[in-house]
Amino acid sequence: MSDLQTISPERAAELVRNGAVLIDVREADEYAREHIPGARHHALTRINVANPAKDGDDVLIFHCRSGARTKGHAPKLAAATQNCEAYILDGGLESWKKAGLPVALDRSQPIDIIRQVQIAAGSMVLIGVALGVFVAPAFYGLSAFVGAGLLFAGASGFCGMARLLGLMPWNRRTMAQAK
């Protein structure tokens, strides 16, 4: 199978009731905060290291938050599930929730790292612009530095700010679970 078909949340729930396994491909911090009860966690970043299918799995349904990650990596997911029937949950966790299906939410977990990066980077850019306008134009350099960091993160796949935020006390428990 070279590509995976998408299925609706309702069809996925029906398959799960009949023994299919949901595989959540998001990162550990995302899974810890919110996930579909009973879904097995297997981050996309681990697909090349370990097979998401276990002995006895006949049908797998992959999902992420919105469906974009799973669709974007469908060939990789299909290759990892050669001996199973596999699908992608159309619209991911968001469509599952919209369909009124159950979700486990742990508000004691921090918001996911990418959102933390967005909040921190956006705040730093805004502060740099405000300081540049009201204090001294040299503060525009802060905004330029953050922009360059985001450009580098997008081009290289390495985000120093995400690594730094992962070391913060509120993220330590989730990051330890990911290892």
Buried (B, 14 or more C-beta within 10 A) or exposed (E): BEEBEBBBBEBBBEBBEEEBBBBBBBBBBBBBBBBBEEBBBBBBEBBEEEBBBEEEBEBBBBBBBEBEBBBEBBEEBBEBBEEBBBBBBBBBBBBBBEEEBEBEEEEEBBBBBBEBBBEBBEEBBEBBBEBBEEEEEEBBEBBEEBBEBBEEBEEEEEBEBBEEBBEEEEBEEBBEEBE
